[in-house]
Amino acid sequence: MNARVAVVGSGYVGTVVAACLASIGREVVGVEADEAKLAQLSAGESPFFEPGLDQLLAAAHQSGRLRFTRDIADAVDSSEVVFLCVGTPPGANGHADMSAVRSAAASIGRALRTPHVLVTKSTVPIGSGHWLASVVEAAYDGPQPIDELLAIASCPEFLREGNAIEDFLHPDRIVVGSDTPAAIDKVFAVYRPIIEQDFDGGDPDRCPAAVRTTLLTAETVKYASNAFLATKISFANEIAQICELVGADASDVMATIGLDSRIGPRFLDAGVGWGGSCFGKDLLELISTAHDFDHVPTLLQAVVDVNNYQRRSVIERLHRHLKTLAGKRICLLGLAFKPGTDDLRDAPAVAIAAALLAAGAVVTAHDPMILSVRDLPELQIEVDPLAAAKRADAVVLLTEWPAYLALAPEALAFAMRGRLIIDGRNALDGDDYRRSGFTYEGIGRAVSR
Ligand code: UDX
């Protein structure tokens, strides 16, 4: 059976899901309300930057297996499985804002005439699946009993920005939760080529685990995964703080504990902390869920607190070296929340730039993918790193773009008026910088390696 698929919402996750499912042979219709984005997608172009996505969209467009529409009813008519990929940004009360999900679910309810599995892919608060069923049901006005037409499933998405296509096509696991076993089978049928790695470019030695579970468990898995990854990073950052106090080297400590297979080497890089569209939002949601049940999630709150401290500590370091910051020229290298993306959501660099500007510093910046930051008009963004570093009192590395690792310390020294470099990602060779007369400070790094 080649189930026809609809993907509602063509944001980051939705576009990747739609293009990847078309690439493994599914017939896909994507929904996008914004006219300009719809025009781009319909021409086979990606409205945002993600390596490989443009090619995948163009190929899917040419194959005729992927089309886009602004009409949810059209998408529902043309499918049996609907993936819900609309945005769930942080809301005012700590919980995610579900208005886009609600409105998409109501439109689906109004259009429902044949059996469908409605699958949440957006990260939705635990319990949303059951709530979603009630929203669809309230909007439904057809003759058949709704129970014969609607099953809800959760299939959380674990893709990382910058690696989204690889993560989607070669995942470690595919999790599908539903209280209707036949719905799980239908979703697994859509994913069959990925589960068996039976597609052009599939790797039969890397078949993902296919996990069947309940709706509530699948919804919780997504939050638990992101909370655990964020916890690893905050753990590394807390150890880095202690390393600095005692004179140990956090990079070496983390690399060494990571050799224990129970710990593993990944997501232990200390630095200015995590950002992006998922970790902060999902931790906030999980913490709010615990509070709803009168439980205080002490560890999760500490994970957030440590992360906030990592950002503040950059300002503290600059204060320690430069004393007053008013009028000082600070150059930020990297603005995106990680390399390989132009995404500024919850980026440590944006929070740090805002704090420096508030302290009266002149803040310049460079990022290979970013030319302006809407909320920070005073931030002076230059088109090359040395121009941003011109006459700077200090340079702070905030995103470990490869171009910054290749910078010659002497060239930076020539451009700057000060000799301070804060390596917020522990990505540079500190000794190299020291040899060129810099005061180099990493995060939890011993004075000399
Ligand atoms: C994350 C999850 O990895 C992904 O599974 C989920 O679907 C969405 O959220 P993403 O936000 O794209 O993906 O970025 P990721 O590569 O996980 O990095 C998140 C942040 O952690 C970045 O700011 C990165 O710089 C930081 N990080 C990562 C560290 O500070 N140290 C590390 O060791 C690893």
Boltz pocket constraint, residues with backbone or C-beta under 6 A from the ligand:
constraints:
  - pocket:
      binder: B
      contacts: [[A, 157], [A, 158], [A, 159], [A, 160], [A, 161], [A, 162], [A, 226], [A, 229], [A, 233], [A, 266], [A, 267], [A, 268], [A, 269], [A, 270], [A, 271], [A, 272], [A, 273], [A, 274], [A, 275], [A, 276], [A, 277], [A, 278], [A, 279], [A, 337], [A, 338]]
      max_distance: 6.0
